């Protein structure tokens, strides 16, 4: 019980981190 909620939280957290990371890279590339 609650395992699905935990997995969903981990997945969304990972996606948010990935989005921030990609956005940071895009900003660095455009800044050069």
mmCIF entry with sequence, helices, sheets and N, C-alpha, C, O atoms, coordinates in Angstrom:
data_MODEL
# 
_entry.id   MODEL 
# 
_entity.id                         1 
_entity.type                       polymer 
_entity.pdbx_number_of_molecules   1 
# 
_entity_poly.entity_id                      1 
_entity_poly.type                           'polypeptide(L)' 
_entity_poly.nstd_linkage                   no 
_entity_poly.nstd_monomer                   no 
_entity_poly.pdbx_seq_one_letter_code       
;(UNK)(UNK)(UNK)(UNK)(UNK)(UNK)(UNK)(UNK)(UNK)(UNK)(UNK)(UNK)(UNK)(UNK)(UNK)(UNK)
(UNK)(UNK)(UNK)(UNK)(UNK)(UNK)(UNK)(UNK)(UNK)(UNK)(UNK)(UNK)(UNK)(UNK)(UNK)(UNK)
;
_entity_poly.pdbx_seq_one_letter_code_can   XXXXXXXXXXXXXXXXXXXXXXXXXXXXXXXX 
_entity_poly.pdbx_strand_id                 A 
# 
loop_
_entity_poly_seq.entity_id 
_entity_poly_seq.num 
_entity_poly_seq.mon_id 
_entity_poly_seq.hetero 
1 1  UNK n 
1 2  UNK n 
1 3  UNK n 
1 4  UNK n 
1 5  UNK n 
1 6  UNK n 
1 7  UNK n 
1 8  UNK n 
1 9  UNK n 
1 10 UNK n 
1 11 UNK n 
1 12 UNK n 
1 13 UNK n 
1 14 UNK n 
1 15 UNK n 
1 16 UNK n 
1 17 UNK n 
1 18 UNK n 
1 19 UNK n 
1 20 UNK n 
1 21 UNK n 
1 22 UNK n 
1 23 UNK n 
1 24 UNK n 
1 25 UNK n 
1 26 UNK n 
1 27 UNK n 
1 28 UNK n 
1 29 UNK n 
1 30 UNK n 
1 31 UNK n 
1 32 UNK n 
# 
_struct_asym.id          A 
_struct_asym.entity_id   1 
# 
_struct_conf.conf_type_id            HELX_P 
_struct_conf.id                      HELX_P1 
_struct_conf.pdbx_PDB_helix_id       AA1 
_struct_conf.beg_label_comp_id       UNK 
_struct_conf.beg_label_asym_id       A 
_struct_conf.beg_label_seq_id        3 
_struct_conf.pdbx_beg_PDB_ins_code   ? 
_struct_conf.end_label_comp_id       UNK 
_struct_conf.end_label_asym_id       A 
_struct_conf.end_label_seq_id        31 
_struct_conf.pdbx_end_PDB_ins_code   ? 
_struct_conf.beg_auth_comp_id        UNK 
_struct_conf.beg_auth_asym_id        A 
_struct_conf.beg_auth_seq_id         3 
_struct_conf.end_auth_comp_id        UNK 
_struct_conf.end_auth_asym_id        A 
_struct_conf.end_auth_seq_id         31 
_struct_conf.pdbx_PDB_helix_class    1 
_struct_conf.details                 ? 
_struct_conf.pdbx_PDB_helix_length   29 
# 
_struct_conf_type.id          HELX_P 
_struct_conf_type.criteria    ? 
_struct_conf_type.reference   ? 
# 
loop_
_atom_site.group_PDB 
_atom_site.id 
_atom_site.type_symbol 
_atom_site.label_atom_id 
_atom_site.label_alt_id 
_atom_site.label_comp_id 
_atom_site.label_asym_id 
_atom_site.label_entity_id 
_atom_site.label_seq_id 
_atom_site.pdbx_PDB_ins_code 
_atom_site.Cartn_x 
_atom_site.Cartn_y 
_atom_site.Cartn_z 
_atom_site.occupancy 
_atom_site.B_iso_or_equiv 
_atom_site.pdbx_formal_charge 
_atom_site.auth_seq_id 
_atom_site.auth_comp_id 
_atom_site.auth_asym_id 
_atom_site.auth_atom_id 
_atom_site.pdbx_PDB_model_num 
ATOM 1   N N  . UNK A 1 1  ? 0.841  -1.215 0.000   1.00 0.00 ? 1  UNK A N  1 
ATOM 2   C CA . UNK A 1 1  ? 0.000  0.000  0.000   1.00 0.00 ? 1  UNK A CA 1 
ATOM 3   C C  . UNK A 1 1  ? 0.873  1.261  0.000   1.00 0.00 ? 1  UNK A C  1 
ATOM 4   O O  . UNK A 1 1  ? 1.850  1.350  0.744   1.00 0.00 ? 1  UNK A O  1 
ATOM 5   N N  . UNK A 1 2  ? 0.508  2.233  -0.844  1.00 0.00 ? 2  UNK A N  1 
ATOM 6   C CA . UNK A 1 2  ? 1.262  3.477  -0.891  1.00 0.00 ? 2  UNK A CA 1 
ATOM 7   C C  . UNK A 1 2  ? 2.488  3.389  -1.784  1.00 0.00 ? 2  UNK A C  1 
ATOM 8   O O  . UNK A 1 2  ? 3.153  4.396  -2.026  1.00 0.00 ? 2  UNK A O  1 
ATOM 9   N N  . UNK A 1 3  ? 2.790  2.197  -2.273  1.00 0.00 ? 3  UNK A N  1 
ATOM 10  C CA . UNK A 1 3  ? 3.960  2.050  -3.138  1.00 0.00 ? 3  UNK A CA 1 
ATOM 11  C C  . UNK A 1 3  ? 3.810  2.825  -4.432  1.00 0.00 ? 3  UNK A C  1 
ATOM 12  O O  . UNK A 1 3  ? 4.763  3.421  -4.935  1.00 0.00 ? 3  UNK A O  1 
ATOM 13  N N  . UNK A 1 4  ? 2.583  2.805  -4.969  1.00 0.00 ? 4  UNK A N  1 
ATOM 14  C CA . UNK A 1 4  ? 2.350  3.516  -6.230  1.00 0.00 ? 4  UNK A CA 1 
ATOM 15  C C  . UNK A 1 4  ? 2.559  5.012  -6.056  1.00 0.00 ? 4  UNK A C  1 
ATOM 16  O O  . UNK A 1 4  ? 3.117  5.674  -6.931  1.00 0.00 ? 4  UNK A O  1 
ATOM 17  N N  . UNK A 1 5  ? 2.104  5.548  -4.911  1.00 0.00 ? 5  UNK A N  1 
ATOM 18  C CA . UNK A 1 5  ? 2.275  6.984  -4.637  1.00 0.00 ? 5  UNK A CA 1 
ATOM 19  C C  . UNK A 1 5  ? 3.766  7.312  -4.530  1.00 0.00 ? 5  UNK A C  1 
ATOM 20  O O  . UNK A 1 5  ? 4.222  8.339  -5.033  1.00 0.00 ? 5  UNK A O  1 
ATOM 21  N N  . UNK A 1 6  ? 4.512  6.435  -3.874  1.00 0.00 ? 6  UNK A N  1 
ATOM 22  C CA . UNK A 1 6  ? 5.951  6.661  -3.703  1.00 0.00 ? 6  UNK A CA 1 
ATOM 23  C C  . UNK A 1 6  ? 6.649  6.685  -5.059  1.00 0.00 ? 6  UNK A C  1 
ATOM 24  O O  . UNK A 1 6  ? 7.471  7.560  -5.333  1.00 0.00 ? 6  UNK A O  1 
ATOM 25  N N  . UNK A 1 7  ? 6.306  5.702  -5.911  1.00 0.00 ? 7  UNK A N  1 
ATOM 26  C CA . UNK A 1 7  ? 6.917  5.628  -7.247  1.00 0.00 ? 7  UNK A CA 1 
ATOM 27  C C  . UNK A 1 7  ? 6.569  6.868  -8.057  1.00 0.00 ? 7  UNK A C  1 
ATOM 28  O O  . UNK A 1 7  ? 7.428  7.435  -8.732  1.00 0.00 ? 7  UNK A O  1 
ATOM 29  N N  . UNK A 1 8  ? 5.297  7.293  -7.988  1.00 0.00 ? 8  UNK A N  1 
ATOM 30  C CA . UNK A 1 8  ? 4.858  8.478  -8.736  1.00 0.00 ? 8  UNK A CA 1 
ATOM 31  C C  . UNK A 1 8  ? 5.635  9.704  -8.267  1.00 0.00 ? 8  UNK A C  1 
ATOM 32  O O  . UNK A 1 8  ? 6.016  10.547 -9.080  1.00 0.00 ? 8  UNK A O  1 
ATOM 33  N N  . UNK A 1 9  ? 5.869  9.805  -6.969  1.00 0.00 ? 9  UNK A N  1 
ATOM 34  C CA . UNK A 1 9  ? 6.606  10.939 -6.419  1.00 0.00 ? 9  UNK A CA 1 
ATOM 35  C C  . UNK A 1 9  ? 8.051  10.939 -6.892  1.00 0.00 ? 9  UNK A C  1 
ATOM 36  O O  . UNK A 1 9  ? 8.599  11.984 -7.242  1.00 0.00 ? 9  UNK A O  1 
ATOM 37  N N  . UNK A 1 10 ? 8.664  9.761  -6.901  1.00 0.00 ? 10 UNK A N  1 
ATOM 38  C CA . UNK A 1 10 ? 10.059 9.659  -7.347  1.00 0.00 ? 10 UNK A CA 1 
ATOM 39  C C  . UNK A 1 10 ? 10.172 10.009 -8.826  1.00 0.00 ? 10 UNK A C  1 
ATOM 40  O O  . UNK A 1 10 ? 11.096 10.709 -9.238  1.00 0.00 ? 10 UNK A O  1 
ATOM 41  N N  . UNK A 1 11 ? 9.216  9.513  -9.624  1.00 0.00 ? 11 UNK A N  1 
ATOM 42  C CA . UNK A 1 11 ? 9.242  9.772  -11.070 1.00 0.00 ? 11 UNK A CA 1 
ATOM 43  C C  . UNK A 1 11 ? 9.085  11.261 -11.350 1.00 0.00 ? 11 UNK A C  1 
ATOM 44  O O  . UNK A 1 11 ? 9.840  11.830 -12.139 1.00 0.00 ? 11 UNK A O  1 
ATOM 45  N N  . UNK A 1 12 ? 8.107  11.893 -10.708 1.00 0.00 ? 12 UNK A N  1 
ATOM 46  C CA . UNK A 1 12 ? 7.881  13.324 -10.950 1.00 0.00 ? 12 UNK A CA 1 
ATOM 47  C C  . UNK A 1 12 ? 9.082  14.138 -10.463 1.00 0.00 ? 12 UNK A C  1 
ATOM 48  O O  . UNK A 1 12 ? 9.468  15.117 -11.101 1.00 0.00 ? 12 UNK A O  1 
ATOM 49  N N  . UNK A 1 13 ? 9.668  13.737 -9.341  1.00 0.00 ? 13 UNK A N  1 
ATOM 50  C CA . UNK A 1 13 ? 10.841 14.442 -8.815  1.00 0.00 ? 13 UNK A CA 1 
ATOM 51  C C  . UNK A 1 13 ? 12.008 14.342 -9.798  1.00 0.00 ? 13 UNK A C  1 
ATOM 52  O O  . UNK A 1 13 ? 12.718 15.319 -10.035 1.00 0.00 ? 13 UNK A O  1 
ATOM 53  N N  . UNK A 1 14 ? 12.197 13.145 -10.366 1.00 0.00 ? 14 UNK A N  1 
ATOM 54  C CA . UNK A 1 14 ? 13.268 12.932 -11.338 1.00 0.00 ? 14 UNK A CA 1 
ATOM 55  C C  . UNK A 1 14 ? 13.035 13.753 -12.591 1.00 0.00 ? 14 UNK A C  1 
ATOM 56  O O  . UNK A 1 14 ? 13.968 14.330 -13.148 1.00 0.00 ? 14 UNK A O  1 
ATOM 57  N N  . UNK A 1 15 ? 11.767 13.805 -13.041 1.00 0.00 ? 15 UNK A N  1 
ATOM 58  C CA . UNK A 1 15 ? 11.433 14.576 -14.246 1.00 0.00 ? 15 UNK A CA 1 
ATOM 59  C C  . UNK A 1 15 ? 11.703 16.058 -14.021 1.00 0.00 ? 15 UNK A C  1 
ATOM 60  O O  . UNK A 1 15 ? 12.204 16.744 -14.912 1.00 0.00 ? 15 UNK A O  1 
ATOM 61  N N  . UNK A 1 16 ? 11.370 16.552 -12.827 1.00 0.00 ? 16 UNK A N  1 
ATOM 62  C CA . UNK A 1 16 ? 11.603 17.970 -12.513 1.00 0.00 ? 16 UNK A CA 1 
ATOM 63  C C  . UNK A 1 16 ? 13.107 18.260 -12.520 1.00 0.00 ? 16 UNK A C  1 
ATOM 64  O O  . UNK A 1 16 ? 13.545 19.268 -13.074 1.00 0.00 ? 16 UNK A O  1 
ATOM 65  N N  . UNK A 1 17 ? 13.888 17.379 -11.907 1.00 0.00 ? 17 UNK A N  1 
ATOM 66  C CA . UNK A 1 17 ? 15.344 17.571 -11.886 1.00 0.00 ? 17 UNK A CA 1 
ATOM 67  C C  . UNK A 1 17 ? 15.899 17.560 -13.301 1.00 0.00 ? 17 UNK A C  1 
ATOM 68  O O  . UNK A 1 17 ? 16.761 18.368 -13.647 1.00 0.00 ? 17 UNK A O  1 
ATOM 69  N N  . UNK A 1 18 ? 15.388 16.618 -14.133 1.00 0.00 ? 18 UNK A N  1 
ATOM 70  C CA . UNK A 1 18 ? 15.847 16.512 -15.511 1.00 0.00 ? 18 UNK A CA 1 
ATOM 71  C C  . UNK A 1 18 ? 15.517 17.783 -16.278 1.00 0.00 ? 18 UNK A C  1 
ATOM 72  O O  . UNK A 1 18 ? 16.333 18.271 -17.060 1.00 0.00 ? 18 UNK A O  1 
ATOM 73  N N  . UNK A 1 19 ? 14.312 18.324 -16.053 1.00 0.00 ? 19 UNK A N  1 
ATOM 74  C CA . UNK A 1 19 ? 13.885 19.546 -16.736 1.00 0.00 ? 19 UNK A CA 1 
ATOM 75  C C  . UNK A 1 19 ? 14.776 20.720 -16.357 1.00 0.00 ? 19 UNK A C  1 
ATOM 76  O O  . UNK A 1 19 ? 15.180 21.504 -17.216 1.00 0.00 ? 19 UNK A O  1 
ATOM 77  N N  . UNK A 1 20 ? 15.081 20.839 -15.064 1.00 0.00 ? 20 UNK A N  1 
ATOM 78  C CA . UNK A 1 20 ? 15.947 21.930 -14.605 1.00 0.00 ? 20 UNK A CA 1 
ATOM 79  C C  . UNK A 1 20 ? 17.345 21.789 -15.212 1.00 0.00 ? 20 UNK A C  1 
ATOM 80  O O  . UNK A 1 20 ? 17.955 22.774 -15.627 1.00 0.00 ? 20 UNK A O  1 
ATOM 81  N N  . UNK A 1 21 ? 17.838 20.559 -15.257 1.00 0.00 ? 21 UNK A N  1 
ATOM 82  C CA . UNK A 1 21 ? 19.171 20.289 -15.792 1.00 0.00 ? 21 UNK A CA 1 
ATOM 83  C C  . UNK A 1 21 ? 19.235 20.645 -17.273 1.00 0.00 ? 21 UNK A C  1 
ATOM 84  O O  . UNK A 1 21 ? 20.181 21.291 -17.724 1.00 0.00 ? 21 UNK A O  1 
ATOM 85  N N  . UNK A 1 22 ? 18.208 20.213 -18.035 1.00 0.00 ? 22 UNK A N  1 
ATOM 86  C CA . UNK A 1 22 ? 18.174 20.500 -19.473 1.00 0.00 ? 22 UNK A CA 1 
ATOM 87  C C  . UNK A 1 22 ? 18.039 21.995 -19.713 1.00 0.00 ? 22 UNK A C  1 
ATOM 88  O O  . UNK A 1 22 ? 18.684 22.540 -20.608 1.00 0.00 ? 22 UNK A O  1 
ATOM 89  N N  . UNK A 1 23 ? 17.206 22.663 -18.922 1.00 0.00 ? 23 UNK A N  1 
ATOM 90  C CA . UNK A 1 23 ? 17.023 24.105 -19.067 1.00 0.00 ? 23 UNK A CA 1 
ATOM 91  C C  . UNK A 1 23 ? 18.327 24.840 -18.797 1.00 0.00 ? 23 UNK A C  1 
ATOM 92  O O  . UNK A 1 23 ? 18.653 25.810 -19.481 1.00 0.00 ? 23 UNK A O  1 
ATOM 93  N N  . UNK A 1 24 ? 19.068 24.379 -17.802 1.00 0.00 ? 24 UNK A N  1 
ATOM 94  C CA . UNK A 1 24 ? 20.349 24.997 -17.461 1.00 0.00 ? 24 UNK A CA 1 
ATOM 95  C C  . UNK A 1 24 ? 21.344 24.851 -18.613 1.00 0.00 ? 24 UNK A C  1 
ATOM 96  O O  . UNK A 1 24 ? 22.062 25.794 -18.947 1.00 0.00 ? 24 UNK A O  1 
ATOM 97  N N  . UNK A 1 25 ? 21.380 23.659 -19.215 1.00 0.00 ? 25 UNK A N  1 
ATOM 98  C CA . UNK A 1 25 ? 22.277 23.411 -20.346 1.00 0.00 ? 25 UNK A CA 1 
ATOM 99  C C  . UNK A 1 25 ? 21.899 24.307 -21.520 1.00 0.00 ? 25 UNK A C  1 
ATOM 100 O O  . UNK A 1 25 ? 22.770 24.898 -22.160 1.00 0.00 ? 25 UNK A O  1 
ATOM 101 N N  . UNK A 1 26 ? 20.593 24.410 -21.805 1.00 0.00 ? 26 UNK A N  1 
ATOM 102 C CA . UNK A 1 26 ? 20.135 25.248 -22.922 1.00 0.00 ? 26 UNK A CA 1 
ATOM 103 C C  . UNK A 1 26 ? 20.542 26.697 -22.699 1.00 0.00 ? 26 UNK A C  1 
ATOM 104 O O  . UNK A 1 26 ? 20.983 27.370 -23.630 1.00 0.00 ? 26 UNK A O  1 
ATOM 105 N N  . UNK A 1 27 ? 20.398 27.179 -21.471 1.00 0.00 ? 27 UNK A N  1 
ATOM 106 C CA . UNK A 1 27 ? 20.774 28.563 -21.165 1.00 0.00 ? 27 UNK A CA 1 
ATOM 107 C C  . UNK A 1 27 ? 22.276 28.767 -21.379 1.00 0.00 ? 27 UNK A C  1 
ATOM 108 O O  . UNK A 1 27 ? 22.695 29.787 -21.926 1.00 0.00 ? 27 UNK A O  1 
ATOM 109 N N  . UNK A 1 28 ? 23.080 27.795 -20.947 1.00 0.00 ? 28 UNK A N  1 
ATOM 110 C CA . UNK A 1 28 ? 24.531 27.911 -21.100 1.00 0.00 ? 28 UNK A CA 1 
ATOM 111 C C  . UNK A 1 28 ? 24.906 27.914 -22.573 1.00 0.00 ? 28 UNK A C  1 
ATOM 112 O O  . UNK A 1 28 ? 25.770 28.683 -22.995 1.00 0.00 ? 28 UNK A O  1 
ATOM 113 N N  . UNK A 1 29 ? 24.261 27.058 -23.358 1.00 0.00 ? 29 UNK A N  1 
ATOM 114 C CA . UNK A 1 29 ? 24.575 26.968 -24.789 1.00 0.00 ? 29 UNK A CA 1 
ATOM 115 C C  . UNK A 1 29 ? 24.183 28.256 -25.500 1.00 0.00 ? 29 UNK A C  1 
ATOM 116 O O  . UNK A 1 29 ? 24.931 28.752 -26.341 1.00 0.00 ? 29 UNK A O  1 
ATOM 117 N N  . UNK A 1 30 ? 23.013 28.803 -25.168 1.00 0.00 ? 30 UNK A N  1 
ATOM 118 C CA . UNK A 1 30 ? 22.555 30.029 -25.819 1.00 0.00 ? 30 UNK A CA 1 
ATOM 119 C C  . UNK A 1 30 ? 23.409 31.222 -25.387 1.00 0.00 ? 30 UNK A C  1 
ATOM 120 O O  . UNK A 1 30 ? 23.579 32.172 -26.152 1.00 0.00 ? 30 UNK A O  1 
ATOM 121 N N  . UNK A 1 31 ? 23.942 31.176 -24.174 1.00 0.00 ? 31 UNK A N  1 
ATOM 122 C CA . UNK A 1 31 ? 24.717 32.298 -23.664 1.00 0.00 ? 31 UNK A CA 1 
ATOM 123 C C  . UNK A 1 31 ? 26.073 32.430 -24.340 1.00 0.00 ? 31 UNK A C  1 
ATOM 124 O O  . UNK A 1 31 ? 26.674 33.505 -24.326 1.00 0.00 ? 31 UNK A O  1 
ATOM 125 N N  . UNK A 1 32 ? 26.559 31.340 -24.932 1.00 0.00 ? 32 UNK A N  1 
ATOM 126 C CA . UNK A 1 32 ? 27.883 31.385 -25.549 1.00 0.00 ? 32 UNK A CA 1 
ATOM 127 C C  . UNK A 1 32 ? 27.848 32.001 -26.936 1.00 0.00 ? 32 UNK A C  1 
ATOM 128 O O  . UNK A 1 32 ? 28.885 32.111 -27.590 1.00 0.00 ? 32 UNK A O  1 
# 
